[in-house]
Amino acid sequence: MRSHEDARLAFLEGDIFTLLLAVVDGEVRGALEHRVPPPPFTELSLEGVIQEASKLLDELRTSKKVSRDWRSLRDIVQATAGDGSDICCDAYESAREVFLQLCEE
C-alpha cells in the first residue's frame, strides 16, 4: 500500500476523469459547500464528466482545508462502493482505492 503522501500525489497528478468516477453523482460537493452542484453524473456526457472533474481537481488543489476534504470524502467513497456508471465502470474501484488511501490518518 502506498503511503499517505504517495497516494495524495498520485491523486493530485492523476487522471481527472478517474477522479470524478470515484464520486458518483457529484456527491463530493459535500466537502466543498460553496461549490455549485454539478448535473447528475449519469446525465453528463464524457466531455461534461471531464470538465466537472477538472473543476473539482482545481478546487481540491487550491483548498486551504485539503486534509479535511479528504476525510469528508471518505464516507462518500465508501458508501458508493461498487456503484459505477455506464461510462467507465472499470476505473471506479481504482479511483475509490486512491480516495480511501488519501483519507487514511
C-alpha positions in Angstrom: 0.0 0.0 0.0 1.2 3.5 -0.8 2.0 6.0 1.9 -0.5 8.8 2.5 1.8 11.3 0.8 2.3 9.0 -2.2 -1.4 8.5 -2.5 -2.1 12.2 -2.3 0.5 13.0 -5.0 -0.9 10.2 -7.2 -4.4 11.7 -6.7 -3.3 15.3 -7.5 -1.4 14.3 -10.6 -3.8 11.6 -11.6 -6.3 11.3 -14.4 -9.1 13.8 -13.8 -11.7 11.6 -15.4 -10.9 8.8 -12.9 -11.2 11.3 -10.1 -14.8 12.1 -10.9 -15.7 8.4 -11.4 -14.9 8.0 -7.7 -17.6 10.3 -6.6 -20.8 9.3 -8.3 -23.5 12.0 -9.0 -21.3 14.9 -7.8 -21.6 14.0 -4.1 -18.1 15.4 -3.5 -19.7 18.9 -3.2 -20.5 17.9 0.4 -16.8 18.6 1.3 -16.9 21.9 -0.7 -20.1 23.6 0.4 -19.6 26.7 -1.7 -19.5 24.6 -4.9 -22.3 24.9 -7.4 -23.9 21.5 -7.6 -23.0 19.8 -10.9 -25.5 18.0 -13.0 -26.2 14.4 -12.0 -23.1 12.3 -13.0 -25.2 9.9 -15.1 -26.6 12.7 -17.2 -23.2 14.1 -18.2 -21.5 13.4 -21.5 -17.9 12.2 -21.4 -16.8 15.8 -22.1 -19.0 17.0 -19.3 -17.5 14.5 -16.9 -14.0 15.7 -17.8 -15.0 19.3 -17.3 -16.5 18.7 -13.9 -13.5 16.6 -12.9 -11.2 19.4 -13.9 -13.1 22.0 -11.8 -13.1 19.7 -8.9 -9.4 18.9 -9.1 -8.6 22.6 -9.2 -10.7 23.2 -6.2 -9.1 20.4 -4.2 -5.6 21.5 -5.2 -6.2 25.1 -4.0 -8.2 24.3 -0.9 -6.8 25.5 2.4 -8.7 22.7 4.1 -7.4 19.8 2.0 -6.9 17.3 4.8 -10.5 17.9 5.9 -11.7 17.4 2.4 -10.0 14.0 2.2 -11.7 12.9 5.4 -15.1 14.3 4.3 -14.8 12.3 1.1 -14.1 9.0 2.9 -17.6 8.1 3.9 -19.0 9.2 0.5 -16.5 7.0 -1.3 -17.1 4.0 1.0 -20.9 4.5 0.6 -20.6 4.3 -3.2 -18.5 1.1 -3.3 -19.4 -0.8 -6.4 -21.6 2.0 -7.7 -20.3 2.8 -11.2 -21.7 4.3 -14.3 -22.2 3.1 -17.9 -19.4 5.5 -19.0 -16.5 3.6 -17.5 -17.1 1.3 -14.6 -13.7 -0.3 -14.9 -12.0 2.8 -13.5 -14.2 3.1 -10.4 -12.5 0.8 -7.9 -9.0 2.0 -8.6 -10.2 5.6 -8.1 -12.0 4.6 -4.9 -8.8 3.0 -3.6 -6.8 6.2 -4.1 -9.5 8.2 -2.4 -9.5 5.8 0.6 -5.7 6.0 0.8 -5.9 9.8 0.9 -8.3 9.6 3.8 -6.1 7.4 6.0 -4.8 9.1 9.0 
